[in-house]
Each structure stands twice: as structure tokens, then as C-alpha cells.
């Protein structure tokens, strides 16, 4: 009796998808993602029975992310296209950037996939820095690249996005597509509205981003949809050293501002206590 070892015709190695501790292959891979099933209004009839369990799964992703990344040192989140080839300008730029950030003492956080993400992870890893990858379940599975030291696979985009922001001191955005634009404008919105403590946003690839910045200035700002000062939230450069210097200086300036606020609060509290003591003495 011959043994097939599970390798019957048409059952060889193929696609693989990871969902936390679960690995799915071949026919076990569902046709939709967890995000799609959560947000699909056509499945409304299932909400009462399934969404309560999804809420627990979502909570578990946040707990896993917070617990895993709590001890990560100061980090920079780097975004860019998964489709960039190793011989592209943005790949080389991302690899140099990853190394420079690591040498400056930062961990590098990416989406953990190929292209620009892999290049930044490789640069950080080869420079001796911590290389972090936050993967996501997608219909076209990308997998975590080999240069990631610490990886988390997420089902839900919004849980993953929280980790990119919460554990980063800055964002660096290289040429990319819709996902890259999504991360860029979410970061700018959070900073503009004061939902997060101000942090630097760097665009690398002047030729790629200049048209967008021109439109932001000449159309969006010119018609009052954003303020002129909002354009100052973005640093545009092709120089890796300039990008890292901008991040370091921005972090130092923010730390100095926060320290000044703390000192002012302490001085105000001391003055209030002294005034209260004088008032109490005058009443005696």
C-alpha cells in the first residue's frame, strides 16, 4: 500500500495564511478576511450571534499587541509599497534609512511584508537594530519577510494601525499605493486634530511626492480646507541623514516642551500651596 504523505495530486505546497496561532493552507483558506466579514453589512443577520465573539477577538488582538510591543525601544514606523523591486530607488532608500535609524538608536516598525518594508527591516537588522513587522491577513497573502526580528500577525486593520502609532516616535513614508496613503493621511489627521502628541512625518522620494504636496498647497490649502500651517507637519527629503536628523531634533524639541510644561505645573502648584499657607496664617 503506497503512502502519499498528504501529497496527492493537486495537494502540494501552495498558499498559506496565518491567523494568530492558526495556520491555514490550500482549501482551508477562507475566501474572505476577518475585516471583510466584520464590515460586510449584508451579514447583518449574524451580528447578534457572531459579533460578540468578534469583539473578544478584537480585544485579544489589542492585548497581544500591547503586551508584545510594550518593551520595544523608541521606534520609527516606515511605510511604502510592497511592490517595489530590489533594484528600485525607494528600495535602496528604505534599506539605507533602516540602517541609519538603527544606528541612531531607533527600532524600525514596518508592515512586515516585501518591497519597501523588507528593505527597511533588512537595513535595521543588518545595522544591529530591532526590526519589527506588523503583518495583516490579506486575500493575497504576503507573509512576514525574513528580516523581521519581532512579528505580530493581525486580523483587523484598525488594531494594527493603533500599534503603528502607539509605539512610534515618527513616521517615514516612502513611495507606495493606497495602503501607504491611508497610513500617511491618518497620521496627519491624528497630529492635526491633536488626537496624538505631535510627532514628525517624513516623506522620502521628492519626485514621487512633490505633485501631492503641490496639490495640498495649491488646492487644499488655497481653498481653506486645511490651514497653511498644516503643511508644516510634513518634511520632504531624499536625504536619509536629513530625515533621521529631523526625527531626532523633533523628538528633542518635544521633550524640551514637555519638560517645560512639567516645570511650569510644579512651579504653579508650589505657588498655590505657598499662597494657601499664607492665607491660612493670616486667618490665625
Backbone bond lengths (Angstrom), bond angles and torsions (degrees), N, CA, C in turn:
res aa  C-N    CA-C-N  psi(-1)  N-CA   C-N-CA  omega(-1)  CA-C   N-CA-C  phi
1 X - - - 1.471 - - 1.524 107.89 -
2 X 1.303 117.16 119.68 1.463 120.79 -176.86 1.517 110.28 -76.01
3 X 1.327 114.26 152.35 1.456 120.01 177.49 1.517 108.96 -109.77
4 X 1.337 115.32 131.26 1.469 119.46 -178.49 1.516 112.33 -94.20
5 X 1.381 116.22 -16.40 1.460 120.78 -178.09 1.529 111.91 53.13
6 X 1.354 114.62 33.95 1.459 118.39 177.32 1.501 113.56 73.09
7 X 1.330 117.99 14.99 1.455 120.76 -176.85 1.521 110.68 -115.32
8 X 1.341 116.19 48.81 1.453 119.14 175.74 1.526 109.37 -65.45
9 X 1.311 114.80 171.34 1.461 119.30 179.92 1.523 109.80 -56.14
10 X 1.319 115.02 131.37 1.453 119.37 178.54 1.526 113.95 78.82
11 X 1.330 118.47 8.58 1.461 120.62 -177.20 1.526 111.63 -118.58
12 X 1.297 116.43 21.43 1.456 119.69 -179.35 1.515 111.88 -74.86
13 X 1.337 116.81 -176.15 1.464 121.08 -179.69 1.523 110.74 -56.43
14 X 1.287 115.94 139.86 1.468 120.44 -179.97 1.509 110.51 -152.61
15 X 1.342 115.72 -148.71 1.451 121.11 -179.72 1.514 111.18 -61.27
16 X 1.312 114.62 151.99 1.451 120.25 178.35 1.520 108.44 -140.91
17 X 1.321 116.80 136.62 1.454 120.91 178.49 1.512 109.12 -130.47
18 X 1.345 115.87 138.37 1.454 121.26 179.79 1.522 109.91 -109.19
19 X 1.331 116.56 132.23 1.461 123.19 174.17 1.516 107.74 -127.19
20 X 1.349 116.18 88.58 1.451 119.33 -175.14 1.519 110.08 63.27
21 X 1.327 116.27 -123.72 1.462 120.66 -179.29 1.524 112.59 -81.02
22 X 1.326 116.96 -5.77 1.464 121.76 -174.77 1.522 110.30 -95.40
23 X 1.329 117.14 133.78 1.464 122.95 173.46 1.526 108.46 -112.67
24 X 1.330 116.54 129.02 1.460 122.13 -180.00 1.516 109.40 -117.01
25 X 1.341 116.36 138.47 1.451 121.26 178.83 1.518 110.07 -136.54
26 X 1.338 114.52 153.79 1.462 122.34 174.53 1.526 112.53 50.22
27 X 1.322 117.09 -125.27 1.455 120.95 -173.38 1.514 114.79 -67.97
28 X 1.337 117.99 -14.41 1.465 120.71 179.53 1.526 112.46 -79.52
29 X 1.341 117.06 -11.00 1.466 120.05 179.63 1.520 108.64 -75.54
30 X 1.356 118.77 122.49 1.464 121.00 179.94 1.517 111.41 -69.66
31 X 1.305 115.80 160.28 1.467 120.67 -177.74 1.516 112.37 -83.16
32 X 1.323 118.42 -7.90 1.461 122.13 -179.95 1.519 109.60 -131.27
33 X 1.341 116.16 163.66 1.456 121.28 179.20 1.519 110.05 -98.17
34 X 1.344 115.59 167.91 1.463 120.30 179.06 1.520 111.01 -62.28
35 X 1.345 117.75 -40.00 1.465 120.90 176.82 1.524 111.08 -60.35
36 X 1.326 116.31 -44.02 1.461 120.41 -178.45 1.521 111.32 -62.82
37 X 1.316 116.06 -42.70 1.457 119.38 179.98 1.525 111.84 -68.12
38 X 1.328 117.00 -34.52 1.451 121.08 179.09 1.527 111.43 -68.06
39 X 1.332 116.98 -41.59 1.462 121.55 -171.48 1.523 114.11 -94.36
40 X 1.319 118.36 -3.47 1.464 121.48 -177.45 1.531 109.92 -78.24
41 X 1.342 116.29 108.00 1.468 120.52 -177.47 1.516 112.57 -67.94
42 X 1.336 117.34 -16.98 1.464 119.12 179.60 1.518 112.33 -71.60
43 X 1.322 116.72 -13.88 1.459 120.01 177.88 1.518 112.41 -96.00
44 X 1.333 116.61 25.70 1.450 121.68 -174.17 1.520 113.23 -56.05
45 X 1.317 117.52 -32.26 1.457 120.66 -179.05 1.511 113.45 -63.18
46 X 1.347 116.49 -20.27 1.464 120.33 -178.98 1.523 112.78 -91.09
47 X 1.347 117.76 -6.91 1.453 119.85 -170.58 1.525 113.14 -57.62
48 X 1.333 116.64 -44.80 1.462 119.41 -174.93 1.522 112.09 -65.45
49 X 1.314 116.52 -29.90 1.466 119.10 -176.29 1.517 112.88 -96.13
50 X 1.333 117.82 -28.57 1.460 119.96 -172.95 1.521 114.70 -107.60
51 X 1.345 118.10 -32.74 1.454 118.97 -173.59 1.518 113.43 -68.75
52 X 1.339 117.66 -29.05 1.462 119.27 176.35 1.526 110.43 -62.04
53 X 1.328 116.49 -40.52 1.461 120.25 177.35 1.519 110.89 -70.12
54 X 1.337 116.74 -36.26 1.465 119.41 176.87 1.522 110.43 -62.33
55 X 1.334 117.70 -37.46 1.464 120.89 178.97 1.524 110.84 -59.33
56 X 1.321 117.03 -39.57 1.457 120.50 177.47 1.528 110.77 -67.25
57 X 1.319 116.82 -38.01 1.461 120.67 178.18 1.530 110.90 -65.59
58 X 1.333 115.77 -40.70 1.459 120.80 177.81 1.528 110.13 -63.10
59 X 1.340 115.89 -45.35 1.456 120.07 177.48 1.527 110.69 -58.72
60 X 1.334 116.19 -41.31 1.459 120.29 179.82 1.528 111.05 -61.91
61 X 1.339 117.76 -37.12 1.466 119.87 178.52 1.526 111.00 -64.58
62 X 1.336 116.31 -41.58 1.463 118.91 177.85 1.529 111.04 -64.04
63 X 1.323 116.91 -44.47 1.463 120.76 179.77 1.524 110.33 -61.05
64 X 1.334 116.58 -45.75 1.465 120.92 179.48 1.523 111.23 -61.12
65 X 1.328 116.22 -43.22 1.457 120.03 179.62 1.510 112.64 -65.77
66 X 1.335 116.90 -47.18 1.463 120.35 179.77 1.526 111.35 -61.73
67 X 1.320 115.91 -43.92 1.460 120.13 -177.50 1.528 111.70 -66.59
68 X 1.334 116.60 -40.54 1.460 120.87 -176.43 1.521 112.29 -72.92
69 X 1.325 117.12 -36.84 1.462 120.65 -172.85 1.522 113.77 -97.63
70 X 1.323 117.64 -1.96 1.467 120.71 -175.09 1.524 112.64 -58.39
71 X 1.330 117.94 -33.11 1.461 121.36 -176.25 1.528 113.53 -98.15
72 X 1.330 116.93 6.80 1.467 120.01 177.52 1.528 108.67 -68.42
73 X 1.331 118.71 133.60 1.468 120.65 178.98 1.524 111.01 -68.62
74 X 1.323 116.04 -178.57 1.469 120.06 176.75 1.528 109.49 -48.31
75 X 1.327 116.31 132.26 1.463 120.03 -171.65 1.518 111.18 -135.79
76 X 1.319 115.08 160.82 1.458 123.31 174.60 1.522 108.00 -125.90
77 X 1.331 116.60 129.94 1.460 120.85 176.35 1.524 109.20 -87.64
78 X 1.326 116.09 129.33 1.464 122.31 -177.64 1.532 108.63 -116.57
79 X 1.333 116.77 128.21 1.454 122.09 -177.84 1.523 110.25 -121.43
80 X 1.317 116.30 153.00 1.457 121.83 177.64 1.513 110.30 170.79
81 X 1.299 115.96 176.85 1.458 122.18 -171.63 1.526 113.28 -69.13
82 X 1.341 114.32 138.29 1.467 120.57 171.88 1.523 110.87 -76.58
83 X 1.328 118.09 -11.32 1.461 122.41 -174.77 1.522 113.47 -95.62
84 X 1.325 117.53 -2.59 1.465 120.14 -177.60 1.526 110.55 -68.86
85 X 1.322 115.85 134.76 1.468 121.73 -179.46 1.529 110.34 -84.87
86 X 1.345 116.72 156.18 1.472 120.03 -179.05 1.522 114.25 -59.13
87 X 1.341 118.02 -22.85 1.460 119.24 -179.77 1.532 112.44 -94.78
88 X 1.333 117.76 7.57 1.463 120.60 -179.02 1.529 110.57 -81.16
89 X 1.318 114.96 158.00 1.470 120.42 179.82 1.522 110.72 -62.38
90 X 1.344 117.06 -42.15 1.465 119.07 -176.49 1.528 112.14 -68.97
91 X 1.343 117.05 -31.28 1.468 119.65 176.17 1.531 109.83 -62.36
92 X 1.330 115.97 -50.31 1.462 120.38 -179.42 1.524 110.87 -61.44
93 X 1.325 116.15 -39.94 1.459 120.92 179.66 1.532 110.40 -64.27
94 X 1.336 116.40 -43.01 1.465 120.96 -179.30 1.521 111.67 -65.29
95 X 1.330 116.64 -39.29 1.469 119.97 179.16 1.523 110.83 -65.33
96 X 1.332 116.54 -43.21 1.462 120.42 177.32 1.527 110.69 -63.86
97 X 1.329 115.55 -40.03 1.461 120.74 -179.99 1.528 110.87 -63.34
98 X 1.332 117.21 -45.95 1.456 120.52 179.40 1.516 112.06 -57.14
99 X 1.333 116.17 -43.12 1.459 120.24 178.17 1.518 112.59 -65.44
100 X 1.338 116.72 -42.56 1.463 120.84 -178.77 1.528 111.31 -66.29
101 X 1.325 116.80 -39.14 1.465 120.00 177.90 1.530 110.93 -65.17
102 X 1.337 116.04 -41.60 1.464 119.64 179.02 1.523 110.91 -62.73
103 X 1.324 116.55 -42.29 1.465 119.92 179.73 1.528 111.85 -67.66
104 X 1.341 116.52 -24.06 1.472 120.83 177.29 1.526 111.69 -85.01
105 X 1.337 116.83 -0.43 1.452 120.62 175.74 1.513 115.46 97.48
106 X 1.339 117.62 11.07 1.461 120.69 -178.57 1.529 111.29 -101.53
107 X 1.323 116.17 142.99 1.457 120.56 164.32 1.524 107.54 -77.04
108 X 1.327 116.43 155.52 1.465 121.39 179.66 1.529 108.71 -114.74
109 X 1.328 115.64 124.84 1.466 121.91 178.97 1.528 108.81 -111.30
110 X 1.327 116.78 126.96 1.460 121.32 175.25 1.530 108.79 -130.99
111 X 1.330 114.90 -179.91 1.458 119.83 174.42 1.514 113.08 -74.89
112 X 1.329 116.94 -1.39 1.457 121.76 173.16 1.515 115.52 78.86
113 X 1.326 117.99 0.18 1.459 120.98 -176.35 1.519 113.13 -90.92
114 X 1.337 116.24 -162.25 1.463 121.22 -179.77 1.523 111.77 -81.64
115 X 1.334 116.45 -168.17 1.454 121.61 175.59 1.514 113.17 67.58
116 X 1.338 115.34 -135.69 1.461 121.45 -178.90 1.522 111.47 -57.48
117 X 1.330 116.53 -37.67 1.467 120.36 -179.76 1.528 111.35 -61.66
118 X 1.312 115.78 -46.92 1.460 120.15 178.63 1.517 111.34 -62.18
119 X 1.322 116.39 -40.27 1.464 120.33 -179.30 1.526 110.98 -62.86
120 X 1.334 117.71 -45.18 1.460 120.82 179.74 1.521 110.94 -65.90
121 X 1.330 117.07 -41.73 1.467 120.30 176.94 1.524 111.18 -62.05
122 X 1.316 116.35 -40.98 1.470 119.63 179.78 1.524 111.26 -64.97
123 X 1.319 116.46 -45.27 1.456 119.51 179.61 1.511 111.97 -59.11
124 X 1.343 116.77 -43.03 1.462 121.01 -179.90 1.523 110.93 -66.74
125 X 1.327 116.97 -44.54 1.462 121.21 -177.54 1.522 111.27 -64.38
126 X 1.321 116.68 -45.58 1.465 119.85 -178.63 1.524 112.26 -67.65
127 X 1.355 116.48 -23.25 1.462 119.75 178.14 1.530 111.53 -88.09
128 X 1.336 117.06 2.47 1.453 120.65 177.69 1.508 114.81 88.60
129 X 1.331 117.84 10.44 1.458 121.36 179.52 1.516 112.14 -91.69
130 X 1.323 116.02 172.30 1.457 121.71 177.40 1.523 108.90 -84.35
131 X 1.331 116.05 127.22 1.453 122.40 -176.49 1.528 108.78 -113.37
132 X 1.338 116.64 116.14 1.464 122.65 -173.58 1.518 109.80 -112.86
133 X 1.332 116.74 139.12 1.464 121.66 177.16 1.518 110.88 -128.16
134 X 1.332 116.76 125.23 1.464 122.34 177.91 1.522 107.70 -109.09
135 X 1.336 115.98 94.87 1.457 120.99 -176.25 1.519 112.16 -79.99
136 X 1.333 115.40 169.22 1.460 121.49 -179.44 1.516 109.38 -142.71
137 X 1.318 116.27 142.13 1.455 121.94 176.02 1.529 109.20 -69.85
138 X 1.323 117.05 120.34 1.457 122.76 179.95 1.527 109.79 -130.74
139 X 1.352 117.43 154.00 1.474 119.49 176.51 1.517 111.70 -59.19
140 X 1.344 116.88 -36.72 1.464 122.08 176.66 1.529 106.58 -102.65
141 X 1.326 115.59 87.21 1.461 121.70 -171.28 1.524 111.62 -59.44
142 X 1.334 115.99 129.30 1.456 121.04 179.52 1.525 111.85 -98.03
143 X 1.320 117.33 -38.84 1.452 120.61 -177.10 1.520 111.52 80.47
144 X 1.324 115.29 164.14 1.462 121.75 179.49 1.525 108.88 -86.98
145 X 1.337 116.46 131.65 1.466 119.11 -179.24 1.531 111.10 -70.67
146 X 1.314 115.75 161.80 1.466 122.16 -172.01 1.524 114.26 -72.73
147 X 1.330 118.22 -8.72 1.460 120.37 -176.71 1.520 112.64 -96.14
148 X 1.317 117.35 3.77 1.466 121.36 178.41 1.525 109.74 -83.87
149 X 1.338 116.49 130.43 1.459 121.82 177.01 1.526 111.51 -88.92
150 X 1.318 116.14 -35.77 1.466 122.30 -176.60 1.522 107.87 -131.73
151 X 1.332 116.52 118.59 1.469 120.22 -174.10 1.521 110.94 -127.51
152 X 1.336 114.96 144.55 1.460 122.80 171.21 1.516 107.45 -131.62
153 X 1.324 117.44 132.42 1.455 121.91 174.52 1.523 109.24 -100.40
154 X 1.336 116.82 125.86 1.458 122.25 -178.72 1.523 111.34 -107.56
155 X 1.322 115.56 147.90 1.457 120.96 170.26 1.530 110.62 -86.63
156 X 1.325 116.53 -36.58 1.460 121.52 -168.45 1.527 111.37 -112.32
157 X 1.338 115.70 129.86 1.453 120.99 -177.90 1.528 111.65 -60.09
158 X 1.347 117.42 -41.26 1.464 118.60 -173.54 1.521 112.14 -68.78
159 X 1.336 118.08 -31.24 1.466 120.14 175.17 1.532 109.77 -67.87
160 X 1.315 115.59 -42.71 1.470 120.83 179.42 1.531 111.21 -63.77
161 X 1.339 116.68 -42.29 1.463 120.55 -179.21 1.522 111.39 -61.66
162 X 1.328 116.14 -37.57 1.461 119.76 178.32 1.523 110.95 -59.23
163 X 1.329 116.54 -39.83 1.474 120.19 -178.69 1.528 111.17 -68.11
164 X 1.335 117.12 -37.73 1.466 120.47 178.22 1.525 110.82 -58.64
165 X 1.341 116.11 -40.42 1.461 120.44 -176.17 1.531 111.12 -82.85
166 X 1.310 117.02 -45.83 1.465 121.57 -172.64 1.523 112.85 -61.30
167 X 1.327 117.00 -35.90 1.465 119.51 -172.49 1.523 112.68 -107.82
168 X 1.326 118.30 18.22 1.465 121.29 -179.83 1.525 110.84 -118.36
169 X 1.317 115.50 141.45 1.460 121.62 172.97 1.529 111.53 -91.87
170 X 1.335 116.69 -10.26 1.461 120.86 -179.13 1.523 109.24 -164.37
171 X 1.332 115.71 160.50 1.465 122.87 171.92 1.523 108.29 -116.09
172 X 1.333 115.85 135.70 1.460 120.31 169.13 1.530 107.05 -121.20
173 X 1.330 116.26 125.97 1.456 121.40 -173.30 1.526 109.01 -118.46
174 X 1.322 116.05 117.33 1.459 122.34 177.16 1.525 109.25 -100.87
175 X 1.329 118.91 171.77 1.463 120.59 -178.49 1.520 112.64 -51.54
176 X 1.332 115.22 133.48 1.457 120.86 -178.77 1.512 111.06 -164.54
177 X 1.315 115.78 -172.07 1.459 121.62 -175.33 1.516 113.00 -107.20
178 X 1.339 116.46 -143.85 1.456 121.41 -175.16 1.529 112.14 -58.90
179 X 1.335 117.10 -43.88 1.463 119.62 -178.82 1.515 111.99 -62.27
180 X 1.328 115.77 -40.30 1.459 120.67 178.81 1.525 110.59 -65.48
181 X 1.339 116.46 -42.92 1.467 120.49 178.06 1.522 111.01 -63.35
182 X 1.312 115.97 -38.48 1.464 120.98 179.09 1.526 110.22 -59.96
183 X 1.316 117.21 -47.84 1.458 120.88 180.00 1.526 111.04 -64.92
184 X 1.329 117.04 -40.77 1.459 121.54 -179.63 1.518 111.48 -59.73
185 X 1.339 116.57 -52.67 1.462 119.25 -174.01 1.527 112.11 -75.40
186 X 1.324 117.58 -27.06 1.454 118.05 173.52 1.527 110.07 -65.97
187 X 1.339 116.71 -42.59 1.462 120.12 178.53 1.526 110.96 -62.08
188 X 1.328 116.66 -45.25 1.467 120.16 179.94 1.525 111.23 -62.89
189 X 1.331 117.17 -39.22 1.463 121.12 179.19 1.519 111.01 -65.13
190 X 1.323 117.22 -43.19 1.463 120.91 179.92 1.524 111.25 -63.13
191 X 1.336 117.11 -40.36 1.463 120.66 179.68 1.524 110.20 -71.45
192 X 1.337 116.83 -45.31 1.464 121.59 -177.36 1.523 111.88 -60.33
193 X 1.322 116.56 -40.13 1.466 121.17 -176.72 1.517 113.33 -88.18
194 X 1.331 117.13 -0.97 1.450 120.29 178.82 1.510 114.38 74.36
195 X 1.328 117.10 16.71 1.462 120.31 178.51 1.525 111.63 -73.55
196 X 1.307 117.16 -20.33 1.460 121.21 173.87 1.519 108.06 -130.74
197 X 1.335 115.89 156.72 1.452 120.20 173.15 1.522 108.47 -61.57
198 X 1.320 115.51 137.81 1.462 119.85 -175.48 1.525 111.63 -52.31
199 X 1.316 116.47 132.64 1.456 120.12 174.02 1.520 108.61 -142.91
200 X 1.336 117.75 153.66 1.459 121.07 -173.90 1.525 112.77 -72.48
201 X 1.325 115.34 143.94 1.460 123.15 174.02 1.527 107.20 -121.68
202 X 1.323 116.37 119.10 1.459 121.89 -176.34 1.527 109.22 -113.55
203 X 1.329 116.62 129.07 1.459 122.14 171.23 1.518 108.37 -101.23
204 X 1.327 116.74 125.75 1.454 120.74 177.70 1.526 109.05 -113.67
205 X 1.332 115.49 130.37 1.458 121.97 -175.25 1.518 109.48 113.98
206 X 1.323 116.34 73.73 1.464 121.58 -173.07 1.522 111.05 -57.03
207 X 1.333 117.92 -46.72 1.465 120.77 -177.37 1.526 111.31 -61.27
208 X 1.334 116.76 -35.37 1.467 120.68 -177.88 1.523 111.90 -74.21
209 X 1.341 117.72 -40.76 1.455 121.50 -171.53 1.521 114.69 -96.03
210 X 1.346 118.43 -13.70 1.454 119.97 -172.41 1.528 112.21 -59.70
211 X 1.337 117.76 -40.36 1.457 120.66 179.74 1.520 112.06 -61.27
212 X 1.327 117.24 -39.45 1.464 121.16 178.32 1.524 110.39 -65.40
213 X 1.331 117.13 -43.82 1.460 120.00 -179.32 1.523 111.22 -66.80
214 X 1.336 116.78 -35.97 1.465 119.86 175.96 1.525 110.15 -61.33
215 X 1.326 116.68 -42.70 1.467 120.67 179.65 1.523 111.08 -66.59
216 X 1.331 117.02 -40.42 1.461 119.95 177.55 1.534 110.77 -59.76
217 X 1.331 115.99 -41.33 1.459 120.30 -178.53 1.531 111.84 -75.82
218 X 1.354 116.96 -48.72 1.461 121.16 -170.64 1.520 113.72 -83.10
219 X 1.318 117.72 -21.58 1.461 120.39 -178.99 1.523 111.96 -114.71
220 X 1.312 117.07 -56.52 1.460 119.83 -175.08 1.526 111.67 -69.28
221 X 1.346 117.04 -52.12 1.460 119.87 179.81 1.526 111.42 -70.98
222 X 1.336 116.59 -37.22 1.465 120.55 -177.74 1.524 112.32 -64.01
223 X 1.311 117.66 -28.75 1.464 121.32 179.06 1.535 111.95 -98.76
224 X 1.311 116.87 10.68 1.450 120.81 173.72 1.515 115.86 78.85
225 X 1.327 117.14 13.08 1.473 119.08 -179.95 1.524 111.52 -75.06
226 X 1.322 116.85 -26.55 1.463 122.76 170.06 1.522 106.22 -135.27
227 X 1.330 116.31 163.09 1.451 119.79 177.50 1.516 111.14 -86.92
228 X 1.324 117.66 154.20 1.468 120.04 177.97 1.521 112.55 -55.41
229 X 1.327 117.25 -33.35 1.465 120.70 -178.71 1.527 111.15 -68.00
230 X 1.338 116.97 -23.07 1.463 119.40 -179.60 1.526 112.17 -64.68
231 X 1.327 116.62 -26.37 1.461 119.87 178.43 1.527 111.27 -68.94
232 X 1.344 115.78 -21.17 1.463 119.62 179.25 1.524 112.04 -74.10
233 X 1.334 117.50 -6.60 1.458 120.85 177.50 1.525 111.85 -72.21
234 X 1.341 116.90 -12.67 1.462 121.44 -172.68 1.525 110.19 -115.14
235 X 1.321 115.41 134.08 1.468 121.57 171.60 1.526 107.57 -110.11
236 X 1.321 117.56 124.59 1.466 123.00 -179.21 1.516 109.64 -109.52
237 X 1.325 117.49 127.09 1.465 120.34 -177.95 1.521 110.88 -160.43
238 X 1.320 114.78 160.00 1.467 122.53 169.95 1.525 110.88 -110.48
239 X 1.322 116.20 -1.02 1.457 122.15 -172.62 1.536 109.51 -99.02
240 X 1.330 116.30 115.36 1.471 120.90 -179.13 1.521 110.90 -60.14
241 X 1.318 117.31 -43.92 1.465 120.63 -178.97 1.517 111.47 -63.20
242 X 1.332 116.28 -38.96 1.466 119.96 177.60 1.525 110.89 -64.79
243 X 1.332 116.50 -40.49 1.464 120.61 179.82 1.524 110.79 -62.00
244 X 1.331 116.49 -47.07 1.466 120.25 -179.19 1.524 110.54 -66.85
245 X 1.326 116.56 -40.36 1.471 119.80 179.30 1.533 110.41 -62.92
246 X 1.316 116.65 -40.37 1.468 121.16 178.83 1.534 110.54 -61.71
247 X 1.322 116.38 -41.49 1.468 120.88 179.32 1.522 110.51 -65.56
248 X 1.322 116.60 -47.15 1.463 121.15 -178.69 1.525 110.75 -62.28
249 X 1.335 116.37 -45.95 1.462 120.00 -178.94 1.525 111.86 -67.43
250 X 1.321 117.18 -36.95 1.467 120.65 178.52 1.521 110.54 -65.24
251 X 1.327 116.35 -41.00 1.461 120.04 179.15 1.523 110.42 -65.96
252 X 1.330 117.22 -40.24 1.459 120.68 178.94 1.527 111.25 -65.13
253 X 1.348 116.14 -41.50 1.470 120.10 179.07 1.518 111.26 -64.20
254 X 1.333 116.53 -41.50 1.459 120.23 179.19 1.524 110.80 -65.36
255 X 1.320 116.85 -41.18 1.466 120.75 178.76 1.529 110.26 -62.45
256 X 1.333 116.57 -39.93 1.464 120.39 179.40 1.530 110.51 -65.71
257 X 1.347 116.39 -40.45 1.462 120.05 177.92 1.519 111.21 -63.46
258 X 1.327 116.27 -44.40 1.457 120.09 -179.47 1.521 111.48 -65.21
259 X 1.329 116.84 -37.70 1.460 120.39 177.83 1.527 110.36 -66.23
260 X 1.337 117.64 -39.77 1.461 121.19 177.87 1.529 111.08 -63.16
261 X 1.330 116.25 -39.54 1.465 120.27 177.67 1.524 110.83 -64.43
262 X 1.347 116.33 -42.14 1.466 120.18 178.44 1.528 110.89 -63.16
263 X 1.333 116.48 -43.43 1.461 119.88 -179.66 1.520 111.03 -64.55
264 X 1.332 116.05 -39.09 1.467 119.90 178.00 1.532 110.99 -64.60
265 X 1.342 115.65 -40.86 1.463 119.71 178.98 1.524 111.08 -64.41
266 X 1.343 117.00 -41.11 1.463 120.97 178.33 1.525 110.26 -64.17
267 X 1.352 116.09 -44.13 1.469 120.02 179.78 1.520 111.00 -63.03
268 X 1.343 116.73 -41.11 1.461 120.81 179.69 1.525 110.57 -64.76
269 X 1.319 116.50 -41.96 1.467 120.10 178.76 1.527 110.94 -63.32
270 X 1.349 115.29 -42.18 1.462 119.02 178.25 1.510 112.25 -62.93
271 X 1.330 116.58 -41.59 1.463 120.50 179.30 1.520 110.90 -64.90
272 X 1.338 116.44 -40.66 1.470 120.07 179.02 1.521 110.75 -64.15
273 X 1.336 116.40 -40.97 1.466 120.24 179.53 1.524 110.81 -65.85
274 X 1.347 116.01 -39.45 1.457 119.76 179.50 1.527 110.73 -66.52
275 X 1.341 116.11 -41.32 1.463 120.14 178.80 1.520 110.74 -64.55
276 X 1.337 116.39 -39.54 1.463 119.99 178.58 1.527 110.64 -64.99
277 X 1.338 116.39 -38.87 1.457 120.37 -179.92 1.528 110.62 -66.14
278 X 1.335 117.42 -40.46 1.452 121.71 178.80 1.523 110.68 -64.86
279 X 1.349 114.73 -43.32 1.456 119.94 178.85 1.515 111.89 -61.93
280 X 1.344 114.99 -42.39 1.458 118.18 179.16 1.535 110.98 -65.06
281 X 1.334 118.20 -36.49 1.454 122.41 -179.23 1.526 109.94 -68.61
282 X 1.349 116.59 -38.16 1.463 120.51 -179.55 1.525 111.34 -66.40
283 X 1.348 117.14 -28.14 1.458 121.42 -178.96 1.528 111.18 -80.74
284 X 1.354 117.32 -16.78 1.453 119.62 -179.08 1.534 111.32 -74.65
